[in-house]
Amino acid sequence: MLVKVSQFAGKTFAIWVLLFAFFAFLFPDSFLWIASYISILLGIVMFGMGMTLSLADFSELARRPKSVIIGVILQFTLMPSIAYVLVKIFQLPPEIALGVILVGSCPGGTASNVMTYLAKGNTALSVAITSVSTLLSPLLTPAIIYLLARELLTVSFFAMFKSIITIVILPIILGLIVKILLKQQVEKAIPMMPLVSVVAIVAIVAAVVAGSKEQIIETGLLIFVIVILHNGFGYLLGFLFAKLFKQPYSNQKAISIEVGMQNSGLGATLATLHFSPIAAVPSAIFSFWHNISGPILATYWARKETAKANDEKNKQ
C-alpha cells in the first residue's frame, strides 16, 4: 500500500505542490513553523538520494567521460547564464534577482532522471550528471552565486559552502553508509522514497509561500513568467549544445532535461538560510513548474520515439 501511495505521490507531485502552496497562501500562519525545519527536510531528501546511489551510477563517467563532463559543464554554465540575462532584461529587485540566479546555480535534481527515462533518453547518463553535479555543488554553486550576484546583495561563499556540505553532501554520504550496512532493508525502503521526497519538498514550498505572501502578491506573476522562460531556455539550449557537441540523440534528450530541471529544494533552502523568504520564491515556483514542463517534454519525446519505431516497422 505504501509503495502504491509513494508511486502515486511521485506521479502527481506538481498537483501537491500547487495545492499546498495555495493553502499556504490562504492560511500562512498554519505553515510558517515549517521554515525552521527546511534544512532538515532537504537533508532527508538528500539522505534518500544517498540510499539510491551506487557505484554503477558513476560507471557512465568511466565509460563515457566526455558526455558526463559536457552535461555537468552545461548544467553549471547555461542555467546561471540564462538566469543572469533574465535578471538584467527584466530589471528585477535585488532579492528576487538573487533568487533566480540562485536556482540557476543549483545542480540538477533527481526528478530529471525519471523524466529522462520517460523520454526514452540515456537514463544512465542523466543519473551520472546528477550525481557528479551534486557532488561538485558545494564548490560550484556558491562560487557562481558569488560571481553573478555579489552586486545585488552580500553573498558569503564560505557560509553557503558549509550549508551545502551539511544539508547535501553529509546526508548523501550517510545514505550510502546505511545502504552498505543495511542493504536488504534499504532495498525494501527505496520504493517509498518518492513519498518522502514529495512530502519534504511540498513542505519546503509551503513554508516559502507562507513566508512571502505579500511579495508574491506584488511580483508572483512576473516571477512565474521568468521561471517558465528560465526552464524553457534551459531545455532548448541544453539540447542544442548537446547536438553541437555531436552527442547521440538519447544523450541530447538526457542533457536537455538535466540542464532544464534544477534541485529547486536546495535553492529554496539556501535562499531561506542565507538571504530572505522572497529570494526563495523563484525556487518554490520552479519546483512546481518543472514538474509540469518535464513530463510534457518527456511525453513528447517518448511519443516521437514510438512513432519513429512504428514507421520503421511498417517499412519492413
C-alpha positions as CSV (number, residue, x, y, z in Angstrom):
1,M,0.0,0.0,0.0
2,L,2.8,2.4,0.9
3,V,4.6,1.7,-2.3
4,K,1.4,2.4,-4.3
5,V,0.9,5.6,-2.4
6,S,4.5,6.6,-3.0
7,Q,4.2,6.0,-6.7
8,F,1.0,8.0,-6.9
9,A,2.6,10.9,-4.9
10,G,5.6,10.9,-7.3
11,K,3.3,11.0,-10.4
12,T,1.1,13.7,-9.0
13,F,3.9,15.8,-7.4
14,A,3.1,19.0,-9.2
15,I,-0.5,18.8,-8.0
16,W,0.5,18.5,-4.4
17,V,3.0,21.4,-4.7
18,L,0.2,23.6,-6.2
19,L,-2.4,22.5,-3.7
20,F,-0.3,23.1,-0.6
21,A,1.2,26.4,-2.0
22,F,-2.4,27.5,-2.4
23,F,-3.3,26.6,1.2
24,A,-0.1,28.2,2.5
25,F,-1.1,31.4,0.6
26,L,-4.5,31.4,2.1
27,F,-3.5,30.4,5.6
28,P,0.2,31.4,6.0
29,D,0.2,31.2,9.8
30,S,-0.5,27.4,9.6
31,F,2.7,26.8,7.6
32,L,5.2,29.4,8.9
33,W,6.5,26.9,11.6
34,I,7.9,24.7,8.8
35,A,10.5,27.3,8.0
36,S,12.7,26.3,11.0
37,Y,12.9,22.8,9.5
38,I,13.6,23.5,5.9
39,S,17.3,22.4,6.0
40,I,16.3,19.2,7.9
41,L,13.7,18.4,5.2
42,L,16.2,18.8,2.4
43,G,18.7,16.8,4.3
44,I,16.1,13.9,4.4
45,V,15.7,14.2,0.7
46,M,19.4,14.0,0.1
47,F,19.7,11.1,2.6
48,G,17.2,9.3,0.4
49,M,19.2,10.1,-2.7
50,G,22.3,8.6,-1.0
51,M,20.5,5.4,-0.3
52,T,19.6,5.1,-4.0
53,L,23.2,5.7,-5.3
54,S,25.6,3.0,-6.2
55,L,29.0,2.7,-7.9
56,A,27.1,1.7,-11.1
57,D,25.7,5.2,-11.2
58,F,29.2,6.5,-11.8
59,S,30.1,3.9,-14.3
60,E,28.9,6.1,-17.1
61,L,31.6,8.6,-16.1
62,A,34.2,5.9,-16.7
63,R,32.6,4.6,-19.9
64,R,31.6,8.0,-21.5
65,P,33.5,10.7,-19.6
66,K,33.1,13.2,-22.4
67,S,29.3,13.1,-22.3
68,V,29.1,13.4,-18.5
69,I,31.6,16.3,-18.5
70,I,29.7,18.1,-21.2
71,G,26.4,17.7,-19.2
72,V,28.0,18.9,-16.0
73,I,29.6,21.9,-17.7
74,L,26.4,22.9,-19.4
75,Q,24.5,22.5,-16.1
76,F,26.7,25.0,-14.3
77,T,27.1,27.4,-17.2
78,L,23.8,27.6,-19.2
79,M,21.3,27.9,-16.3
80,P,23.3,30.6,-14.4
81,S,23.9,32.5,-17.6
82,I,20.2,32.4,-18.6
83,A,19.2,33.5,-15.1
84,Y,21.7,36.4,-15.2
85,V,20.4,37.5,-18.6
86,L,16.7,37.3,-17.5
87,V,17.5,39.3,-14.3
88,K,19.1,42.1,-16.4
89,I,16.4,42.1,-19.0
90,F,13.5,42.3,-16.5
91,Q,15.4,44.6,-14.1
92,L,14.3,42.5,-11.1
93,P,14.5,43.7,-7.5
94,P,17.7,42.5,-5.8
95,E,16.2,39.7,-3.6
96,I,14.2,38.2,-6.4
97,A,17.1,38.6,-8.9
98,L,19.3,36.8,-6.5
99,G,16.7,34.0,-6.1
100,V,16.6,33.5,-9.9
101,I,20.4,33.3,-10.1
102,L,20.4,31.0,-7.1
103,V,18.1,28.4,-8.5
104,G,20.0,28.6,-11.8
105,S,23.3,27.9,-10.0
106,C,22.0,24.7,-8.3
107,P,22.8,21.2,-9.6
108,G,20.2,19.0,-11.3
109,G,17.5,17.3,-9.3
110,T,16.7,13.6,-9.2
111,A,13.4,14.3,-11.0
112,S,15.4,14.8,-14.1
113,N,16.4,11.1,-14.0
114,V,12.8,10.0,-14.1
115,M,11.9,12.4,-16.9
116,T,14.9,11.2,-19.0
117,Y,13.7,7.6,-18.5
118,L,10.2,8.5,-19.6
119,A,11.6,10.4,-22.6
120,K,13.5,7.3,-23.7
121,G,16.8,9.2,-23.2
122,N,20.0,7.9,-21.8
123,T,19.0,7.5,-18.1
124,A,22.4,6.2,-17.0
125,L,24.0,9.5,-18.3
126,S,21.3,11.5,-16.6
127,V,22.0,9.8,-13.2
128,A,25.7,10.3,-13.7
129,I,25.3,14.0,-14.4
130,T,23.0,14.5,-11.4
131,S,25.4,12.6,-9.1
132,V,28.5,14.4,-10.3
133,S,26.9,17.9,-10.4
134,T,25.5,17.3,-6.8
135,L,28.9,16.3,-5.5
136,L,30.5,19.4,-7.2
137,S,27.8,21.8,-5.9
138,P,29.5,22.7,-2.6
139,L,32.2,24.5,-4.6
140,L,30.5,25.5,-7.8
141,T,27.1,26.7,-6.6
142,P,28.4,29.2,-4.0
143,A,31.2,30.3,-6.5
144,I,28.7,31.0,-9.3
145,I,26.3,32.8,-7.0
146,Y,29.1,34.9,-5.6
147,L,30.3,35.8,-9.1
148,L,26.9,36.7,-10.6
149,A,25.0,38.1,-7.6
150,R,27.5,39.9,-5.3
151,E,26.5,43.2,-6.9
152,L,22.9,42.6,-5.7
153,L,23.3,41.5,-2.0
154,T,26.1,40.4,0.3
155,V,27.0,36.8,-0.7
156,S,29.2,34.6,1.6
157,F,30.9,31.8,-0.4
158,F,32.0,30.0,2.8
159,A,28.7,30.2,4.5
160,M,26.9,28.6,1.5
161,F,29.7,26.1,1.1
162,K,29.3,25.0,4.7
163,S,25.5,24.8,4.2
164,I,25.7,22.6,1.1
165,I,28.2,20.3,2.8
166,T,25.9,20.0,5.8
167,I,22.5,19.6,4.1
168,V,23.5,17.9,0.8
169,I,26.9,16.0,0.9
170,L,26.8,14.7,4.5
171,P,23.2,13.2,4.2
172,I,24.2,11.6,0.9
173,I,27.3,10.0,2.5
174,L,25.2,8.8,5.4
175,G,22.6,7.4,3.0
176,L,25.4,5.5,1.2
177,I,26.8,4.2,4.5
178,V,23.3,3.0,5.6
179,K,22.8,1.3,2.2
180,I,26.2,-0.6,2.7
181,L,25.4,-1.6,6.2
182,L,21.7,-2.4,5.8
183,K,21.4,-3.4,2.1
184,Q,18.3,-5.6,2.3
185,Q,16.3,-3.2,4.5
186,V,17.3,-0.3,2.3
187,E,16.2,-2.1,-0.9
188,K,12.8,-2.6,0.7
189,A,12.6,1.1,1.7
190,I,13.7,2.6,-1.6
191,P,10.3,2.3,-3.4
192,M,8.8,4.5,-0.6
193,M,11.4,7.3,-1.1
194,P,9.4,9.2,-3.7
195,L,6.7,9.7,-1.0
196,V,9.3,11.1,1.5
197,S,10.7,13.4,-1.1
198,V,7.3,14.7,-2.2
199,V,6.3,15.4,1.4
200,A,9.6,17.2,2.1
201,I,9.7,19.4,-1.0
202,V,5.9,20.2,-0.7
203,A,6.6,21.3,2.9
204,I,9.5,23.5,1.8
205,V,7.5,25.2,-0.9
206,A,4.5,25.7,1.5
207,A,6.9,27.3,4.1
208,V,8.4,29.6,1.4
209,V,4.9,30.7,0.1
210,A,3.7,31.3,3.7
211,G,6.7,33.5,4.5
212,S,6.5,35.5,1.3
213,K,2.7,36.1,0.8
214,E,2.9,39.9,0.4
215,Q,5.8,39.8,-2.0
216,I,4.1,37.1,-4.1
217,I,1.0,39.2,-4.4
218,E,3.2,42.0,-5.8
219,T,5.6,40.1,-8.1
220,G,4.3,36.5,-8.3
221,L,3.1,36.7,-12.0
222,L,6.4,38.2,-13.1
223,I,8.4,35.5,-11.2
224,F,6.3,32.8,-12.8
225,V,6.9,34.2,-16.3
226,I,10.7,34.3,-15.6
227,V,10.7,30.7,-14.2
228,I,8.9,29.5,-17.4
229,L,11.5,31.3,-19.6
230,H,14.4,30.1,-17.5
231,N,13.3,26.4,-17.5
232,G,12.3,26.5,-21.2
233,F,15.6,28.1,-22.4
234,G,17.4,25.5,-20.2
235,Y,15.8,22.6,-22.1
236,L,16.3,24.3,-25.5
237,L,19.9,25.4,-25.1
238,G,20.9,22.1,-23.3
239,F,19.5,20.2,-26.3
240,L,21.2,22.5,-28.9
241,F,24.6,22.5,-27.2
242,A,24.5,18.7,-26.8
243,K,23.7,18.4,-30.5
244,L,26.5,20.9,-31.3
245,F,28.9,18.6,-29.4
246,K,27.8,15.7,-31.6
247,Q,26.1,13.7,-28.8
248,P,23.8,10.8,-29.7
249,Y,20.1,11.7,-29.7
250,S,19.4,9.8,-26.5
251,N,22.2,11.9,-24.8
252,Q,20.8,15.1,-26.3
253,K,17.5,14.4,-24.5
254,A,19.2,13.5,-21.2
255,I,21.4,16.6,-21.2
256,S,18.5,18.8,-22.2
257,I,16.3,17.6,-19.3
258,E,19.3,17.6,-16.9
259,V,20.1,21.2,-17.7
260,G,16.5,22.4,-17.6
261,M,15.5,20.8,-14.3
262,Q,17.1,22.1,-11.1
263,N,17.4,21.0,-7.5
264,S,14.9,23.7,-6.5
265,G,14.7,22.4,-3.0
266,L,18.4,23.3,-2.5
267,G,17.7,26.7,-4.0
268,A,14.8,27.4,-1.6
269,T,16.8,26.2,1.4
270,L,19.9,28.3,0.6
271,A,17.8,31.3,0.0
272,T,15.9,30.9,3.3
273,L,19.1,30.3,5.3
274,H,21.3,33.0,3.8
275,F,19.0,35.6,2.3
276,S,15.3,36.1,2.8
277,P,12.0,34.2,2.1
278,I,11.3,36.2,-1.1
279,A,14.7,35.1,-2.5
280,A,13.3,31.5,-2.1
281,V,10.2,32.2,-4.2
282,P,11.8,31.6,-7.6
283,S,12.9,28.2,-6.4
284,A,9.5,27.4,-5.0
285,I,7.8,28.3,-8.3
286,F,10.5,26.4,-10.2
287,S,9.8,23.3,-8.1
288,F,6.1,23.4,-9.2
289,W,6.7,24.4,-12.9
290,H,9.5,21.9,-13.9
291,N,7.3,19.1,-12.6
292,I,4.7,20.2,-15.3
293,S,7.1,21.0,-18.1
294,G,9.3,17.9,-17.6
295,P,6.5,15.4,-18.1
296,I,5.2,17.3,-21.1
297,L,8.6,17.3,-22.8
298,A,9.2,13.6,-21.8
299,T,5.8,12.6,-23.2
300,Y,6.6,14.5,-26.5
301,W,9.9,12.7,-26.9
302,A,8.5,9.3,-26.0
303,R,5.7,9.6,-28.5
304,K,8.1,10.8,-31.1
305,E,10.3,7.7,-30.4
306,T,7.3,5.4,-30.6
307,A,6.1,6.9,-33.9
308,K,9.6,6.5,-35.4
309,A,9.7,2.9,-34.3
310,N,6.3,2.2,-35.8
311,D,7.3,3.8,-39.1
312,E,10.4,1.7,-39.4
313,K,8.3,-1.4,-38.5
314,N,5.8,-0.6,-41.2
315,K,8.5,-0.1,-43.8
316,Q,9.8,-3.6,-43.1
